[in-house]
Amino acid sequence: MPITLEHVTFDCADAAALAGFWAQVMSQQVDADGNEFFATVNKAGGGPALMFIQVPEERAGKNRLHLDLATADWAAEVDRIVGLGAKRVGEYDEYGAHWVTLADPEGNVFDLAEIR
């Protein structure tokens, strides 16, 4: 039986709040029974779910793994996600790609690339 990717897990201070941010980014809902300790987004959908687990320690340093997202409506989506609470970290146009690095409300960085 092959191995499957089930979740991308975020350690966080408030699972419900961070799941709510990511649910809005992905235009989805937080799954039922989410709370400040544990929450998921897209558990029953196709592909891996996002899982959020409250941990006692604060985040230290840059995360070594991050999500790469892409959209054709790049400028509007960057504005929308910043409006949800993300912070712009940097914008890049390298290697034939254009993207912005953002940080979610708990400081986890992720990229949003422009589909040209």
Secondary structure, DSSP 8 states (H G I E B T S, - for coil): ------EEEEEES-HHHHHHHHHHHTT--B-TT--SSEEEESSSSSS-EEEEEE-SS---S--SS--EEEESSHHHHHHHHHHHT-EEEEEEEETTEEEEEEE-TTS-EEEEEE--
